[in-house]
Amino acid sequence: MKRVDKPSPNHDGRGDRTIDMLVLHYTGMRSAKEALECLCDPAAKVSAHYTIDEDGTVYAHVPEARRAWHAGQSYWAGATDINARSIGIELVNPGHEFGYRDFAEDQIAALITLCHSILMRHPIASWHVLAHSDVAPARKEDPGELFPWERLAKAGIGLWPQAVASELEPSSGADALSRFGYDPGAPQDRVITAFQRHFRPKKLDGQWDSECAGLLADLLSRLPTASQSP
């Protein structure tokens, strides 16, 4: 894994927050050069801890002890200052606006190596390895439905569910999703779509169905303080 220091001035203190989340993004810009310039531009007021180019090069922007500005207005499991408690990683990809494409093999291999090192340094549980769209479903789509979440889970990074029997009704989906961590105040169709992007990417329709219920039931059963699975 090739690492290049490319400091960003866009960071501040975490206060006394423990780092317990890992949030993955795509850059959503036309080129890596454009994305790196933005993340290091003080006028842009955005940053991440790391950016990974498609060739696997890792650019280090903000020390992990500092609060990078990557998640924006966000929510997960009752927390609203996600930046203060997370590590943010950007993956170079033009995104849905500029020609969304599969993530490169070298890029994902470097991501897995980087994530393993981060997880060794910080107490980040598997259910706190998240997409930007998970923590900001009303605003964001990244890293999107082409991101290989299942591959990461097999490498010990995050969760990947197996469908189980569930009696969860469509009208109960919002409550169950909020128990997993999603924002109960966000539009329900956006939250469902965010869940589908991460855990059921083959069909993104914003509609709660029995397959979604079964996948969520499995995820809830893995939480240490989960209520009885639906």
Beta strands, then each sheet from edge to edge (+ up, - down):
strand 1: 3-5
strand 2: 11-12
strand 3: 21-26
strand 4: 50-52
strand 5: 58-60
strand 6: 67-68
strand 7: 86-91
strand 8: 129-131
sheet 1: 1+ 5+ 4- 7- 3- 8-
sheet 2: 2+ 6-
end
